[in-house]
């Protein structure tokens, strides 16, 4: 099927991150057990060594098969809320021993990750970890920041947990995942005929996944559970359920998630009376808000998010 080639590329582009985790944020991993006796590894970077602040900033990575310790953009995202302790959580089956790879289908991606990683699992892991930390260190405020798939996890967590105080989403696109996939295809397929065939093929595959029970599949290092969840999600309905302050940030040059669909969704939400959602649009910024670029263009976004959080948390 022609669409499979594009699925592989699209999945990577939608959620890929950049390597080289900053030494400033490295801490020793802490382990906690899931109900199935597997281990969640997480990292807690203290603002002041030996003591805990009142605020916890949770930063969520995208969907790539890499350790969170290899994500460069976390250092920049940590700047949006100075003075907070920083929490990052590894995904199912991944730990810091896994080297970084930008390959779409890396051969050493753990089988446990492919079979078990999905948005619900990530939300469950985050709930488990944050509950432990809040009980142990008495954090008074929890702020969650996530980009791309990390944004999906962020709004799912905020919709289900009563301890989140504010959430920042970027590169999350429109209401439905399939629209963002089609948007991404348009930048890579120049032939109108081939584009139409690829879109048709993807929609057929999506319908097959949604209408059938679990079956063995691995695309872009994701299994059936991940694909079914992503294709089933209605982002707008989740956002309707969130009452805390929400900031949605979207780049106009995003080739992975549709800026048009993102704007359309926010407009629709505001028409329903949702006044807790703010929308910042940056015409010249990409899917990752230029965080991975060597220039200083991401600093504007970081400062704007910082000021928004300062205003909401004071």
Protein Blocks (a to p, Z undefined) as FASTA:
>chain_A
ZZlmmmmmmmmmmmpccehiafklgccddddddfkopacddddddfbghiacfbdcdddd
dfbdcdfklmmklmmmmmmmghiacdddddehiafklccdfbfbacklcfklmmmgcfkl
mmmmmmmmmmmmmmmnopabdcdddehjlmmmmmmmmmmpckbfbdcdehklpmblklmm
mmmmmmmmmblklmmmmmmmmmmmmmmmmmpccddddeehiafklmmmmmmpcfklmmmm
pmbdcdddddfklckbcfklmmmmmmmmmmnopakbccdddfkbcfkoommpmblmlmmm
mmmmmmmmmmmmZZ
